Structure formats: structure tokens, C-alpha cells
């Protein structure tokens, strides 16, 4: 059985948004996580709160949340 491809995703935080949700996908590499984290910080400064999550197939796990350019605790 092959392992599911993984990626990092940055998206607007909040309740599950519909099709208009802003979401950007990054490769599952060191450069990918670095870029995803910086993008989330900058997007949160001038817009809504952002989350960074790891996506593997149909499963995902939130690893960071940013509001106003600052990291805040991730709530379940």
C-alpha cells in the first residue's frame, strides 16, 4: 500500500467555510513549511486569522494559528 501524499495548507480560520474559502497548498518539505508559516503570518496581519495544517489524503491536522501577525494557541 502506498503512503498518501502530504502537504501543508494555509487557510482562513473559523467555521468550515464554503467553496469561496481562501486556501493555499505547499509541498511537504522544509521549504514548504517555512513558506507556509511566513505566508500565514503576513496574511493574518492584513486579513482574517489564518491556520496552517498538515493534509494527508482526506485527513488534516492544524499545527499553527495566527491572528494579527502573532501565533495564538490552537483550539480543538
C-alpha positions as CSV (number, residue, x, y, z in Angstrom):
1,X,0.0,0.0,0.0
2,X,1.4,3.4,-1.0
3,X,1.6,6.2,1.5
4,X,-0.8,9.2,1.0
5,X,0.8,12.3,-0.3
6,X,1.2,15.1,2.3
7,X,1.1,18.8,2.0
8,X,0.9,22.0,4.1
9,X,-2.2,24.2,3.7
10,X,-2.8,27.8,4.8
11,X,-6.4,28.9,5.0
12,X,-8.7,31.3,6.7
13,X,-9.6,30.2,10.2
14,X,-13.1,30.0,11.6
15,X,-16.1,27.8,10.9
16,X,-15.8,25.5,8.0
17,X,-16.0,27.8,5.0
18,X,-17.7,27.0,1.7
19,X,-16.3,27.0,-1.8
20,X,-15.1,30.6,-1.6
21,X,-12.6,29.8,1.2
22,X,-9.1,31.1,0.6
23,X,-6.7,28.2,0.7
24,X,-3.1,27.8,-0.5
25,X,-1.2,24.5,-0.7
26,X,2.5,24.0,-0.2
27,X,4.7,20.9,-0.6
28,X,5.6,18.7,2.4
29,X,9.2,19.9,2.6
30,X,11.3,22.1,4.9
31,X,11.0,24.9,2.4
32,X,7.2,24.3,2.1
33,X,6.6,24.6,5.9
34,X,8.8,27.7,6.1
35,X,6.9,29.4,3.3
36,X,3.5,28.3,4.6
37,X,4.3,29.7,8.1
38,X,5.5,33.1,6.8
39,X,2.6,33.3,4.4
40,X,0.1,32.7,7.3
41,X,1.8,35.4,9.4
42,X,1.6,38.0,6.6
43,X,-1.9,37.1,5.6
44,X,-3.1,37.4,9.2
45,X,-1.7,40.9,9.6
46,X,-3.9,42.3,6.9
47,X,-6.8,39.9,6.9
48,X,-8.6,37.2,8.9
49,X,-7.0,34.8,11.2
50,X,-5.0,32.0,9.4
51,X,-4.4,28.4,10.2
52,X,-1.6,26.1,8.9
53,X,-2.5,22.4,8.7
54,X,-0.9,19.2,7.5
55,X,-3.1,17.4,5.0
56,X,-2.6,13.7,4.2
57,X,-5.2,12.2,1.9
58,X,-8.6,13.0,3.4
59,X,-7.2,13.7,6.9
60,X,-5.8,17.0,8.2
61,X,-4.4,18.4,11.5
62,X,-4.0,22.1,12.4
63,X,-0.5,22.8,13.6
64,X,-0.4,26.6,13.9
65,X,-2.9,29.6,14.1
66,X,-2.1,33.2,13.6
67,X,-4.1,36.4,14.4
68,X,-2.8,39.9,13.7
69,X,0.6,38.5,12.8
70,X,1.1,36.7,16.1
71,X,0.9,33.0,16.8
72,X,-2.0,32.1,19.1
73,X,-2.9,28.7,20.8
74,X,-4.7,26.2,18.5
75,X,-8.1,25.4,19.9
76,X,-9.7,22.0,19.2
